[in-house]
Amino acid sequence: MIRLAREFNRDRQNCVFEHKNSPLLAQIGSDSIDFVYSSFVLQHLASAREVLDYVREFVRVVRPGGTIVFQLPETLPLRNRIQPRRRLFRALANLGASEEWLYSKARLHPISMIGVDETEVLSVLAGDGAAIRRVEVVDPASVLAGKRYFAEL
């Protein structure tokens, strides 16, 4: 994805696309970014607290006048929180099944997913000084798609 983003935007000298292995955005200075965008990423973090910490970091790194846009599901229904495919993937991998077989033949995956209640997200944004401009449902047919948040500093 990073390679394609660089390729498709090579004419834009002011865009940087990076994959970060370090936690949060510590290497990015405060008030240094014009635009933060995250879609279908935050829901794969380990906890709601970690998700909200990233939302705080989005606010910290965006300069005044900058924009933050991100997508995040709300609290997931029980059947989606149980995540049987992920649990079965882990159990079979621990028994020695190859990940390639689990992905391609068994059609299982190890990806976890969480949601965060909209009121918590809005509270963090407002509490850290962001102005919430809009919240929209990403896909009304899917509880997993959640909402897209638009905020400005």
C-alpha positions as CSV (number, residue, x, y, z in Angstrom):
1,M,0.0,0.0,0.0
2,I,2.9,2.4,0.8
3,R,4.6,1.6,-2.5
4,L,1.4,2.3,-4.4
5,A,0.6,5.5,-2.5
6,R,4.1,6.8,-3.4
7,E,3.7,5.7,-7.0
8,F,0.3,7.2,-7.5
9,N,1.4,10.5,-5.8
10,R,5.0,10.9,-7.0
11,D,4.1,14.3,-8.4
12,R,3.2,15.5,-4.9
13,Q,6.4,16.5,-3.2
14,N,4.7,17.5,0.0
15,C,3.2,14.0,0.7
16,V,4.9,11.4,2.8
17,F,3.7,7.9,3.1
18,E,5.3,5.7,5.8
19,H,4.7,2.5,7.7
20,K,5.5,2.9,11.4
21,N,6.6,0.1,13.6
22,S,6.9,2.3,16.6
23,P,3.9,2.9,18.9
24,L,1.8,5.9,18.4
25,L,3.2,8.9,16.5
26,A,6.0,10.0,18.8
27,Q,8.4,10.6,15.9
28,I,6.1,13.2,14.5
29,G,6.2,16.7,15.9
30,S,3.2,18.4,17.4
31,D,1.3,20.8,15.1
32,S,3.3,19.6,12.1
33,I,0.7,17.9,9.9
34,D,-2.0,19.4,7.7
35,F,-4.1,16.3,7.2
36,V,-4.5,13.0,9.0
37,Y,-6.5,10.2,7.3
38,S,-7.1,6.7,8.6
39,S,-9.6,4.2,7.2
40,F,-10.2,0.6,8.3
41,V,-7.1,0.6,10.5
42,L,-7.9,1.7,14.1
43,Q,-10.4,-1.1,14.6
44,H,-7.5,-3.6,14.4
45,L,-5.6,-2.2,17.4
46,A,-5.5,-4.1,20.7
47,S,-7.9,-2.1,22.8
48,A,-10.3,0.9,22.9
49,R,-7.7,2.7,25.0
50,E,-5.1,2.3,22.3
51,V,-7.6,3.5,19.6
52,L,-8.4,6.6,21.7
53,D,-4.6,7.2,22.3
54,Y,-4.2,7.3,18.5
55,V,-7.1,9.7,18.2
56,R,-5.3,12.0,20.7
57,E,-2.1,11.7,18.7
58,F,-4.0,12.7,15.5
59,V,-5.1,15.9,17.3
60,R,-1.6,16.5,18.7
61,V,0.2,16.2,15.3
62,V,-2.3,18.3,13.3
63,R,-1.5,22.0,13.1
64,P,-4.2,24.7,13.7
65,G,-6.4,24.8,10.6
66,G,-5.6,21.1,9.8
67,T,-8.1,18.3,9.3
68,I,-8.5,14.8,10.8
69,V,-10.6,12.2,9.0
70,F,-10.9,8.6,10.3
71,Q,-13.2,5.7,10.3
72,L,-14.0,3.5,13.3
73,P,-16.8,1.0,14.1
74,E,-18.8,1.6,17.2
75,T,-19.2,-1.2,19.8
76,L,-19.5,-4.4,17.9
77,P,-22.4,-6.9,18.3
78,L,-21.5,-10.0,20.4
79,R,-21.2,-12.3,17.4
80,N,-18.6,-10.0,16.0
81,R,-16.7,-9.6,19.3
82,I,-16.4,-13.4,19.7
83,Q,-14.5,-13.6,16.4
84,P,-14.6,-17.4,15.9
85,R,-12.6,-17.4,12.7
86,R,-9.7,-15.5,14.4
87,R,-9.8,-17.9,17.4
88,L,-9.9,-21.0,15.2
89,F,-7.0,-19.6,13.1
90,R,-4.9,-19.1,16.3
91,A,-5.8,-22.6,17.6
92,L,-4.9,-24.4,14.4
93,A,-1.7,-22.3,14.0
94,N,-0.7,-23.3,17.5
95,L,-1.3,-27.0,16.5
96,G,1.1,-26.5,13.5
97,A,-1.2,-25.7,10.6
98,S,0.6,-23.4,8.1
99,E,-0.7,-19.8,7.8
100,E,-0.8,-20.2,4.1
101,W,-3.2,-23.1,4.3
102,L,-5.2,-21.3,7.0
103,Y,-5.6,-18.3,4.7
104,S,-6.1,-19.9,1.4
105,K,-7.8,-23.2,2.1
106,A,-9.5,-22.9,5.4
107,R,-10.3,-19.2,4.7
108,L,-9.5,-18.2,8.2
109,H,-7.6,-15.1,9.4
110,P,-5.9,-13.8,12.6
111,I,-7.3,-10.3,12.4
112,S,-8.9,-9.0,15.5
113,M,-11.5,-6.2,15.5
114,I,-12.9,-3.8,18.1
115,G,-15.2,-0.9,18.1
116,V,-15.4,2.3,20.2
117,D,-18.6,4.1,21.2
118,E,-19.1,7.4,19.3
119,T,-19.6,9.3,22.5
120,E,-16.1,8.3,23.7
121,V,-14.5,9.3,20.4
122,L,-16.3,12.7,20.4
123,S,-15.3,13.3,24.0
124,V,-11.6,12.7,23.2
125,L,-11.7,14.9,20.1
126,A,-13.4,17.7,21.9
127,G,-11.4,17.3,25.0
128,D,-8.1,17.7,23.1
129,G,-9.3,20.8,21.3
130,A,-10.6,19.5,18.0
131,A,-13.8,20.8,16.5
132,I,-16.1,18.0,15.3
133,R,-17.4,19.0,11.8
134,R,-19.3,15.8,10.9
135,V,-19.9,12.2,11.7
136,E,-21.3,10.0,9.0
137,V,-22.2,6.3,8.7
138,V,-19.8,4.6,6.3
139,D,-22.0,1.8,5.1
140,P,-25.6,1.6,6.5
141,A,-25.7,-2.1,5.6
142,S,-22.6,-3.0,7.7
143,V,-22.2,-2.5,11.4
144,L,-18.5,-3.3,11.0
145,A,-17.8,-0.3,8.8
146,G,-18.9,2.1,11.5
147,K,-18.6,5.8,11.2
148,R,-16.3,8.4,9.6
149,Y,-15.3,11.3,11.8
150,F,-14.3,14.7,10.4
151,A,-12.6,17.1,12.8
152,E,-10.6,20.3,12.5
153,L,-8.2,22.1,14.8
